[in-house]
Amino acid sequence: MAKTRVVLAGAGKIGEAIVALLVPTGDYEVTIVEQDAARLEAFAAQGLRTVACEIGDVAALAPVLAGHHAVISACPYYLTPTVARAALEAGVHYFDLTEDVESTRVVKRLAEGARTAFVPQCGLAPGFISIAAYGAAKGFDRLRDVRMRVGALPIFPSNALKYNLTWSTDGLINEYCNPCEAIFDGVQREVPALEQVEEFSLDGVQYEAFNTSGGLGTLCETLAGRVENLDYKTVRYPGHRDIVKMLVRDLRLAQNRGVLKDVFEAAIPMTTQDVVLVFVTVTGWKGGRLTQETFVRKVYAGRVHGKLLSAIQLTTAAGICAMVDLHRDGKLPAKGFVRQEQASLEDFLANRFGRHYAGEGNNHSESANDASPARHAA
């Protein structure tokens, strides 16, 4: 079978992880497109095809995409509309990782009548969390509550925030500042970020969770009229929310996100010693009885084909690679707007990339010696 030719737009940390997953399979021919030519050098050294291109320019990007099967966007959210428009113009399938609600609405409009598939929000949250929640919810005769909780956390928190940067700072700030979709008492509404704090314990570790934007993906629309309460919250260690709320609200840095980004990136180090926690609780009626079921996963950093990937790199990249693979295998709609929850949870977890979500003690990545303490700390 001939290799499937795809373009990867964006050569950052998640882009590196996508390459580490796709290329060694031998089934994909990947061209990396990036507007920062210096970032492409490491990929070119691996013998991969690279193209320096202004990603924010549809006229420049569309010809690069032409002739490929799909484009995988690992770009910041503000480039989402441009990459999607270029995909439409070039006639290629489109996949992205955006958490931004408005950008996703643009993608949905572009997908109307398209001959190719537009599959946004393919990462962790939004992304896999919607697949897991919908997969659990389908087994109920009638739904009452669907609660979705996700956190990418350092194994060894060492600052007041009890947090390390593990992914896009722009995306993190969006989550903390933008309105959040939810369903309460059967009514869809927007609620403020950083509110409705709750605490819970898992495996003896205390966590807090609070409203953040974007994690529900399209589930509000999918489950409208079928669920009484649906919400998404980000998981952190206790005390994190209060400090972030002081920065965002009291110091009004939500109105000056450039300063907030500078503060985060100057003060909070990156880490590869992290854990991703996925926690879904569904309550409803089965066979006339009120029933609750919980889906939990912990995924740690690990080596994939010799490359160390943080847990958030691994889960985010595995999410989008699995969706590309499922679409390639005919297990997703061939064209138009495709929601994450249209992927079967069983198909996703059986997929060669989705298997990285197998969780603690059953992770299909190679063990990472320098990340192994994580397996005893969370």
C-alpha positions in Angstrom: 0.0 0.0 0.0 1.3 3.4 -0.9 2.2 5.8 1.8 -0.3 8.4 2.8 1.1 11.9 2.1 0.3 14.4 4.8 1.5 17.9 5.7 2.2 18.8 9.3 1.8 22.5 9.8 3.7 23.6 12.8 7.1 22.3 14.1 6.8 22.9 17.9 6.7 20.4 20.7 3.5 18.7 19.6 4.7 18.7 16.0 7.8 16.8 17.1 5.6 14.3 18.9 3.4 13.8 15.8 6.4 13.1 13.7 7.7 10.7 16.3 4.5 8.7 16.1 3.6 8.8 12.4 7.0 8.5 10.5 8.2 5.2 12.1 5.1 3.4 11.0 6.2 3.5 7.4 2.6 4.3 6.4 2.9 8.1 6.3 5.0 10.4 4.2 5.2 13.6 6.3 6.1 17.1 5.0 6.7 19.6 7.7 5.7 23.2 7.0 6.8 26.0 9.3 7.2 29.8 9.0 10.3 29.7 11.2 12.9 28.2 9.0 15.3 27.5 11.9 12.8 25.1 13.4 12.9 23.0 10.3 16.6 22.2 10.5 16.3 19.3 13.0 13.6 17.7 10.8 15.6 18.1 7.6 18.5 16.4 9.4 16.3 13.4 9.8 15.8 13.2 6.0 12.2 14.6 6.2 10.8 17.0 3.6 10.5 20.5 4.9 9.0 23.7 3.5 9.5 27.2 4.9 6.2 28.9 4.3 4.1 31.8 5.7 1.4 29.7 7.4 -0.8 32.8 8.0 -1.1 33.3 4.2 -3.7 31.2 2.5 -2.3 31.9 -1.0 1.2 30.7 0.1 0.0 27.7 2.1 -2.7 26.2 -0.3 -0.2 25.2 -3.1 2.0 23.4 -0.5 -1.0 21.4 0.6 -2.2 20.5 -2.9 -1.7 16.9 -3.8 -1.6 15.6 -0.3 -4.1 13.5 1.6 -4.5 15.7 4.6 -3.0 18.6 6.6 -2.5 18.2 10.3 -2.4 21.6 12.0 -0.3 21.8 15.2 -0.3 25.6 15.0 -1.5 28.2 17.5 -5.3 28.7 17.6 -5.2 32.0 15.8 -3.8 30.3 12.7 -6.6 27.7 12.6 -8.9 29.6 10.2 -6.1 30.2 7.8 -5.0 26.6 7.7 -8.6 25.4 7.3 -9.2 27.8 4.4 -6.0 26.6 2.7 -7.1 23.0 3.2 -10.5 23.8 1.6 -8.8 25.6 -1.3 -6.4 22.7 -1.8 -9.0 20.0 -1.5 -7.3 18.1 1.3 -8.7 16.7 4.6 -8.1 18.8 7.6 -7.2 18.0 11.3 -6.3 20.3 14.1 -5.7 20.6 17.9 -7.5 23.8 18.6 -9.2 24.4 21.9 -10.6 27.8 20.7 -14.3 27.8 20.4 -14.5 30.6 17.8 -11.9 29.0 15.6 -13.8 25.8 15.6 -17.0 27.6 14.5 -15.0 28.9 11.6 -13.9 25.4 10.7 -17.5 24.2 10.9 -18.7 26.9 8.5 -15.9 26.0 6.0 -16.9 22.3 6.2 -20.4 23.0 4.9 -20.6 21.3 1.5 -16.9 20.4 1.5 -15.8 17.3 -0.4 -13.2 16.6 2.2 -13.3 16.0 6.0 -12.8 18.8 8.5 -11.9 17.3 11.9 -11.0 19.9 14.5 -10.2 19.6 18.3 -8.3 16.3 17.9 -6.1 16.4 21.0 -6.7 15.6 24.6 -9.3 18.1 25.8 -11.0 18.8 23.5 -10.4 15.6 21.8 -10.1 12.2 23.5 -12.1 13.4 26.5 -15.2 13.8 24.3 -14.7 10.4 22.8 -14.4 8.8 26.3 -17.4 10.7 27.7 -19.7 10.0 24.7 -18.6 6.4 24.7 -19.6 6.0 28.3 -22.8 7.9 27.9 -24.1 5.7 25.0 -24.6 2.8 27.4 -27.3 4.7 29.4 -31.1 4.6 28.7 -31.4 8.2 30.1 -28.6 10.6 31.2 -28.6 12.9 34.2 -24.9 14.1 34.6 -21.8 13.9 32.5 -18.7 15.3 34.3 -15.4 15.6 32.4 -12.1 16.3 34.2 -8.7 16.5 32.6 -5.3 17.7 34.0 -1.7 17.7 32.7 0.3 17.9 35.9 3.9 17.9 37.0 4.9 14.8 39.0 7.1 16.9 41.2 5.4 20.3 41.8 8.0 22.8 43.2 6.5 26.3 43.0 3.5 28.1 44.5 1.4 27.3 41.4 2.2 23.6 41.8 2.5 23.6 38.0 4.9 23.5 35.1 4.3 24.5 31.5 3.6 21.4 29.5 2.0 22.7 26.3 1.0 25.9 24.4 1.0 29.0 26.7 -1.5 30.7 24.4 -3.9 27.7 24.7 -3.5 27.7 28.5 -4.4 31.4 28.7 -7.4 30.8 26.5 -8.6 28.2 28.9 -8.2 30.4 31.9 -9.8 33.6 30.4 -12.5 32.6 27.8 -16.1 31.7 28.6 -16.9 28.1 29.1 -19.8 26.1 27.6 -21.9 23.9 29.8 -25.4 22.5 30.3 -27.2 23.1 33.6 -30.7 21.8 34.3 -31.1 21.0 30.6 -30.2 24.5 29.5 -27.0 25.3 27.5 -25.2 28.3 28.8 -21.9 30.0 29.1 -20.2 30.1 32.5 -17.0 32.0 33.6 -13.7 30.3 33.7 -11.9 29.7 37.0 -15.2 29.2 38.9 -17.1 26.3 40.5 -14.1 24.9 42.2 -14.4 21.4 43.5 -11.9 19.0 45.3 -11.5 15.3 44.9 -9.0 12.6 45.7 -7.7 9.8 43.4 -5.2 7.2 44.5 -4.5 9.2 47.7 -3.6 12.4 45.9 -5.7 15.6 46.4 -6.8 17.6 43.4 -8.9 20.6 42.6 -10.9 21.2 39.4 -12.5 24.3 38.0 -14.2 25.7 34.9 -12.0 26.2 31.9 -12.8 27.0 28.3 -12.9 24.7 25.2 -12.7 21.2 26.8 -16.2 20.1 25.9 -15.6 20.4 22.1 -19.0 19.9 20.4 -20.6 17.8 23.1 -23.0 20.5 24.3 -24.6 20.4 20.8 -24.4 16.6 20.5 -26.1 16.0 23.9 -28.5 18.9 23.9 -31.9 17.7 25.1 -30.4 14.4 26.3 -28.6 15.3 29.4 -29.5 17.4 32.5 -26.0 18.5 33.4 -22.8 18.5 31.3 -19.6 20.3 32.3 -15.8 20.2 31.8 -13.2 21.3 34.3 -9.4 21.4 34.4 -7.6 19.5 37.1 -4.8 21.0 39.2 -3.2 20.6 42.6 -5.0 22.5 45.4 -4.2 26.3 45.5 -3.4 26.7 41.8 -6.8 28.3 40.9 -6.6 31.0 43.5 -3.2 32.3 42.3 -4.3 32.2 38.6 -7.6 34.0 39.5 -5.6 36.7 41.2 -3.5 37.2 38.1 -6.3 37.0 35.6 -9.0 38.9 37.5 -7.5 41.0 40.3 -4.5 42.2 38.3 -6.7 42.2 35.2 -4.2 40.4 33.0 -7.0 38.8 31.1 -7.1 42.2 29.4 -3.4 42.1 28.7 -2.7 38.5 27.7 0.7 39.3 26.2 1.9 40.3 29.7 0.4 37.2 31.2 2.1 35.0 28.6 5.5 36.7 29.4 5.0 36.2 33.1 4.2 32.5 32.7 7.0 31.8 30.2 9.6 33.7 32.3 8.6 32.2 35.6 7.3 28.7 35.0 9.7 26.1 33.6 8.8 23.3 31.2 8.9 19.7 32.3 8.8 16.3 30.7 8.1 14.6 34.1 4.3 14.9 34.0 1.2 12.9 34.2 -2.1 13.3 32.3 -5.2 12.6 34.2 -8.5 11.8 32.4 -11.6 11.4 34.7 -15.1 11.0 33.3 -18.2 10.3 35.5 -21.6 9.6 33.9 -24.7 9.2 36.0 -28.1 8.1 34.6 -30.6 5.3 34.4 -29.9 1.8 33.1 -32.7 -0.8 33.3 -34.8 1.6 35.5 -32.0 2.0 38.1 -30.0 5.1 38.8 -26.4 4.2 37.9 -23.0 5.8 37.9 -20.0 4.8 35.8 -16.5 6.3 35.9 -13.7 6.2 33.2 -10.2 7.0 34.5 -6.9 7.1 32.7 -3.4 8.1 33.9 -0.8 8.5 31.2 2.9 9.2 32.0 5.9 10.5 30.0 7.6 7.8 28.0 9.9 7.0 25.1 8.4 6.4 21.7 10.8 5.0 19.1 13.6 6.3 21.3 12.3 9.8 21.7 11.3 11.0 25.1 7.8 12.6 25.0 6.1 14.3 27.9 2.7 12.9 28.9 0.9 15.9 27.3 2.9 15.6 24.1 2.2 11.9 23.9 -1.6 12.2 24.6 -2.1 15.2 22.4 -0.1 13.7 19.5 -1.7 10.3 19.9 -5.1 11.9 19.8 -4.7 13.6 16.5 -2.7 10.7 14.9 -5.4 8.2 15.9 -8.1 10.4 14.3 -6.0 10.7 11.1 -5.5 6.9 11.1 -9.2 6.1 11.8 -10.2 8.5 8.9 -7.7 6.8 6.6 -9.2 3.4 7.5 -12.7 4.5 6.8 -13.9 4.6 10.4 -14.9 8.3 10.3 -17.1 10.2 7.9 -15.3 10.9 4.6 -16.3 14.5 4.2 -17.9 17.5 6.0 -17.6 18.5 9.6 -16.6 15.6 11.9 -17.0 15.7 15.6 -14.7 14.0 18.0 -17.5 11.9 19.5 -18.2 10.4 16.1 -15.2 8.2 16.7 -16.0 5.0 18.5 -14.2 4.7 21.9 -13.5 1.1 21.1 -12.0 1.9 17.7 -9.9 4.7 19.2 -8.4 2.6 22.0 -7.8 -0.3 19.6 -5.9 2.0 17.2 -2.1 1.8 17.2 -1.9 5.5 18.3 -4.9 5.5 20.5 -3.4 2.6 22.5 -1.1 5.1 24.2 -4.2 6.0 26.2 -4.2 2.5 27.7 -3.2 4.2 31.0 -1.0 3.4 34.0 0.7 0.1 33.9 -0.4 -0.6 30.3 1.2 2.2 28.4 2.4 1.1 24.9 5.3 3.6 24.8 8.8 2.5 25.9 9.8 3.1 29.5 11.7 6.3 30.0 14.4 6.0 32.6 14.5 9.7 33.3 10.7 9.8 33.7 10.3 6.6 35.7 10.1 8.2 39.2 6.7 9.5 38.0 5.3 6.1 38.2 5.7 6.1 42.0 4.7 9.7 42.8 1.1 10.3 41.5 
